[in-house]
Amino acid sequence: MRDAFEAWKAGIPAVVLVHDPFVTLAKVQCQMLGTRDPVMLVYQQDAPALESDEESAGKARRVAAEVVRLLSNR
């Protein structure tokens, strides 16, 4: 979070990756840092013991594609 905040202050696009259980905490931290419009990507927490390698790889590809999309829009 703090790295993204420092990047934003310097005018560098950044995306904060947040596991879904930590969304509220991330939003509060953004507010405390003074970030008005954080670029945040919320994704489902991994469960390697419950997912196949293909499922995990698919999730990673979707998250990576979304990061590229978000950074491209900035």
WODA-V398730 format. One line per field, one symbol per residue. ss: DSSP state (H for helix, E for strand, L for the rest). psi: psi as a letter, one per 20 degrees, with the letter a starting at -180 (. if undefined). burial: 1 if it has 24 or more other C-alpha atoms within 12 Angstrom, else 0. Layout:
ss->???
psi->???
burial->???
This chain:
ss->LHHHHHHHHLLLLLLEEEEHHHHHHHHHHHHHHLLLLLLEEEELLLLLLLLLHHHHHHHHHHHHHHHHHHHHLL
psi->ghggghgghjjpqqppppqhijgggggghgghijphmqopopqpqqmhiiqrhggghggggggghhgggghhi.
burial->10011001000011111100000001100100000001111000000000000000000000100010000000
